[in-house]
Amino acid sequence: MPDAKYGEELCAWIQLRPGAEPLDAAAIREFATGKLAHYKIPRYVELVNEFPMTITGKIRKVEIREQAIKHLGLQPS
C-alpha cells in the first residue's frame, strides 16, 4: 500500500478456511510478533471471503492493490 513516509507499507489479505475460528487484525499482528521482524508485520490486514482470480486461476494482485487502496482511502504512489 502506498505510504508517504516509507513509500510502501504491507497489507495482508487473508482468506479463512470454512469452519475456521474467526480472526481479526490484532490477532494476526500478535501472532506475527516474535516470529517476523517488526518491519515485516503487516500494517493493514484484510479478511476476505475470496480473492479476485484470473481465468487461469491465478490471484489478480493488481486488482487486490486497487481494491485495498480504495477501501482504505489511500492515495496511490
Residue pairs with C-beta under 8 A, 6 or more apart in sequence:
1 8
1 9
1 10
1 11
1 43
1 44
1 65
1 68
1 69
1 72
1 74
2 8
2 9
2 69
2 74
2 75
2 76
2 77
3 9
3 77
7 77
8 77
9 43
9 44
10 40
10 41
10 42
10 43
10 44
11 42
11 43
11 44
11 45
11 46
11 68
11 72
12 28
12 42
12 44
12 45
12 46
13 46
13 48
13 51
13 64
13 68
14 23
14 28
14 45
14 46
14 47
14 48
15 47
15 48
15 49
15 50
15 51
16 22
16 23
16 47
23 47
24 45
24 47
25 44
25 45
25 47
28 42
28 45
29 41
29 42
29 45
32 40
32 41
32 42
33 41
44 68
44 72
46 68
46 71
51 59
51 60
51 64
52 59
52 60
52 63
52 64
52 67
53 59
53 60
54 60
68 74
69 75
69 76
